[in-house]
Amino acid sequence: MSTRSRSPQPSPASSEARSLARLDLESLGLRCLGPIEPDAPQMIVALMIGELKYQPEINSITSQIVRTAVEVWWSFLSATLVCEAEPMAQLASRLGVPASRLVIPIPGSRGHTTRKVAEWLQARAALPKRSSLWLVTHTLHSDRARRILERGGVQATCLGLDLPFSRRDSDWKLRSDMRFRLYNMAAALYCRCRGWL
């Protein structure tokens, strides 16, 4: 994946819509969970996996989520890239996304949970249809994230990344696929009990 800095050149909406045909999601390791429409997204939202309170910086999975979201953004330069946490936005900035196209929903050094990102998106109330918002996160996180957004009235096209977990991750739930699946089930149950899902 290229990390070279490029100067964004805004292009007409019609050519941006056509650029979807050139965007090969599979080559980026992305799997679209549901139908995708040939419209340029207004927002590309990168959601972290794991929590920054367990570590001084974003983990390798979240770094790859940001890098992939940035690669998608390069195909749609008029879109806004939304990064859940400040360290994610800092990485996106180093990868060439200008400040004018970069947003942190709730400023701070840590992630703020998908529910708070959903609340921020809902408050904007400017996304007329599903194709306007693309969500990039780990595949195992994407379904719960999509349902939390939908519960908050936000429709999104989910793009999931199949990324491996590491036994050495400082976040205990990211040390294996099975650990994260168990955590994800518990998190979904908790969210359902709170009425967030």
C-alpha positions as CSV (number, residue, x, y, z in Angstrom):
1,M,0.0,0.0,0.0
2,S,1.4,3.3,-1.0
3,T,2.2,5.9,1.7
4,R,3.7,8.6,-0.5
5,S,2.3,12.0,-0.1
6,R,0.0,13.2,-3.0
7,S,-1.4,16.6,-3.6
8,P,-5.2,16.2,-3.8
9,Q,-6.8,17.6,-6.9
10,P,-10.6,17.8,-6.5
11,S,-12.3,16.4,-9.5
12,P,-15.8,16.8,-10.9
13,A,-18.6,14.7,-9.2
14,S,-19.2,12.8,-12.4
15,S,-15.6,11.6,-12.6
16,E,-15.6,10.7,-8.9
17,A,-18.7,8.6,-9.4
18,R,-16.9,6.8,-12.3
19,S,-13.8,6.3,-10.1
20,L,-15.8,3.7,-8.1
21,A,-15.3,1.4,-11.1
22,R,-11.5,1.9,-10.7
23,L,-11.6,1.3,-6.9
24,D,-10.8,-2.4,-6.5
25,L,-12.0,-3.1,-2.9
26,E,-10.6,-6.6,-3.0
27,S,-7.1,-5.3,-3.7
28,L,-7.3,-3.3,-0.5
29,G,-8.5,-6.3,1.5
30,L,-12.0,-4.9,1.8
31,R,-15.2,-6.9,1.7
32,C,-18.4,-5.0,1.1
33,L,-21.0,-6.2,3.5
34,G,-24.1,-5.5,1.5
35,P,-24.9,-3.7,-1.8
36,I,-22.8,-0.8,-2.9
37,E,-24.1,1.9,-5.2
38,P,-22.0,3.8,-7.9
39,D,-22.1,7.1,-6.1
40,A,-19.2,8.9,-4.5
41,P,-19.4,8.8,-0.7
42,Q,-19.7,12.1,1.2
43,M,-18.0,10.6,4.2
44,I,-15.6,7.7,4.8
45,V,-15.6,6.7,8.5
46,A,-12.6,4.8,10.0
47,L,-13.5,3.0,13.2
48,M,-10.8,1.7,15.5
49,I,-10.7,-1.8,16.9
50,G,-9.4,-2.1,20.4
51,E,-9.0,0.7,22.9
52,L,-6.2,3.2,23.4
53,K,-6.3,3.0,27.1
54,Y,-4.4,-0.3,26.9
55,Q,-1.6,1.1,24.8
56,P,0.2,4.4,24.0
57,E,-0.6,4.3,20.3
58,I,-3.0,2.7,17.9
59,N,-2.5,-1.0,17.2
60,S,-1.5,-2.5,13.9
61,I,-5.1,-3.4,13.0
62,T,-6.3,0.1,13.6
63,S,-3.3,1.5,11.7
64,Q,-4.2,-0.7,8.7
65,I,-7.9,0.4,8.9
66,V,-6.7,4.0,8.7
67,R,-4.3,3.3,5.8
68,T,-7.1,1.5,3.9
69,A,-9.6,4.3,4.6
70,V,-7.0,6.8,3.3
71,E,-6.5,4.7,0.1
72,V,-10.3,4.7,-0.4
73,W,-10.3,8.5,0.2
74,W,-7.8,9.0,-2.6
75,S,-10.5,7.8,-5.0
76,F,-13.0,10.3,-3.7
77,L,-11.2,13.5,-2.9
78,S,-14.3,15.5,-2.2
79,A,-15.3,13.1,0.6
80,T,-14.6,13.9,4.3
81,L,-12.5,11.3,6.1
82,V,-13.8,10.8,9.7
83,C,-11.3,9.2,12.1
84,E,-12.7,8.0,15.5
85,A,-9.6,9.1,17.5
86,E,-7.0,11.7,17.3
87,P,-4.1,9.3,16.7
88,M,-5.9,7.9,13.8
89,A,-6.4,11.3,12.3
90,Q,-2.7,12.1,12.8
91,L,-1.8,9.0,10.8
92,A,-4.2,10.0,8.1
93,S,-2.6,13.4,8.0
94,R,0.9,11.9,7.6
95,L,-0.5,9.9,4.7
96,G,-1.5,13.1,2.9
97,V,-5.1,13.8,3.8
98,P,-5.4,17.6,4.2
99,A,-6.9,19.1,7.4
100,S,-9.8,20.4,5.4
101,R,-10.9,16.9,4.6
102,L,-10.2,15.3,8.0
103,V,-12.6,15.2,11.0
104,I,-12.4,13.7,14.5
105,P,-16.0,13.3,15.8
106,I,-15.2,13.9,19.4
107,P,-11.7,15.4,19.8
108,G,-9.5,13.6,22.2
109,S,-6.6,11.1,22.3
110,R,-8.8,8.0,22.8
111,G,-11.5,6.3,20.9
112,H,-15.0,7.2,22.0
113,T,-17.0,4.1,21.1
114,T,-19.0,3.5,18.0
115,R,-22.2,4.7,19.7
116,K,-20.7,8.2,20.2
117,V,-19.5,8.3,16.6
118,A,-23.1,7.4,15.6
119,E,-24.5,10.2,17.8
120,W,-22.1,12.6,16.1
121,L,-23.1,11.4,12.6
122,Q,-26.8,11.6,13.5
123,A,-26.4,15.2,14.7
124,R,-25.0,16.2,11.3
125,A,-28.2,14.9,9.6
126,A,-26.8,15.5,6.1
127,L,-26.5,12.0,4.7
128,P,-29.5,11.4,2.5
129,K,-28.8,7.7,1.6
130,R,-26.7,4.7,2.5
131,S,-24.1,5.2,-0.3
132,S,-23.2,8.6,1.2
133,L,-21.4,7.1,4.1
134,W,-18.8,4.3,3.9
135,L,-17.7,2.6,7.1
136,V,-14.2,1.0,7.2
137,T,-13.3,-1.2,10.2
138,H,-12.4,-4.8,11.0
139,T,-14.9,-7.3,9.5
140,L,-15.7,-8.8,12.9
141,H,-16.6,-5.3,14.2
142,S,-18.5,-4.1,11.1
143,D,-21.8,-5.8,11.7
144,R,-22.2,-4.5,15.3
145,A,-21.0,-1.0,14.2
146,R,-23.5,-0.9,11.3
147,R,-26.4,-1.9,13.6
148,I,-25.4,0.7,16.2
149,L,-25.4,3.3,13.5
150,E,-28.7,2.2,12.1
151,R,-30.2,2.2,15.6
152,G,-29.2,5.9,15.7
153,G,-30.8,6.6,12.4
154,V,-27.6,6.5,10.3
155,Q,-27.4,4.3,7.2
156,A,-23.9,3.2,6.1
157,T,-22.3,1.0,3.5
158,C,-19.9,-1.3,5.5
159,L,-16.4,-2.2,4.2
160,G,-14.8,-4.8,6.4
161,L,-11.1,-5.6,6.5
162,D,-10.1,-9.2,7.3
163,L,-7.0,-8.6,9.4
164,P,-5.1,-11.1,11.6
165,F,-4.9,-10.8,15.4
166,S,-1.7,-11.0,17.3
167,R,-0.9,-12.9,20.5
168,R,1.4,-10.0,21.4
169,D,-1.2,-7.3,21.2
170,S,-1.4,-5.2,24.4
171,D,-5.2,-5.2,24.2
172,W,-6.2,-8.6,25.6
173,K,-9.3,-9.0,23.3
174,L,-7.2,-8.6,20.2
175,R,-4.8,-11.5,20.9
176,S,-6.8,-14.0,18.9
177,D,-9.8,-14.4,16.6
178,M,-11.6,-16.4,19.3
179,R,-11.0,-13.8,22.0
180,F,-12.4,-11.1,19.8
181,R,-15.4,-13.1,18.7
182,L,-16.3,-13.8,22.4
183,Y,-15.7,-10.1,23.3
184,N,-17.9,-9.1,20.3
185,M,-20.7,-11.4,21.4
186,A,-20.6,-9.9,24.9
187,A,-20.4,-6.4,23.6
188,A,-23.4,-6.9,21.3
189,L,-25.4,-8.3,24.3
190,Y,-24.4,-5.3,26.4
191,C,-25.3,-2.9,23.6
192,R,-28.7,-4.6,23.1
193,C,-29.4,-4.4,26.9
194,R,-28.6,-0.7,26.8
195,G,-30.9,-0.1,23.8
196,W,-28.0,0.8,21.5
197,L,-28.4,-2.1,19.1
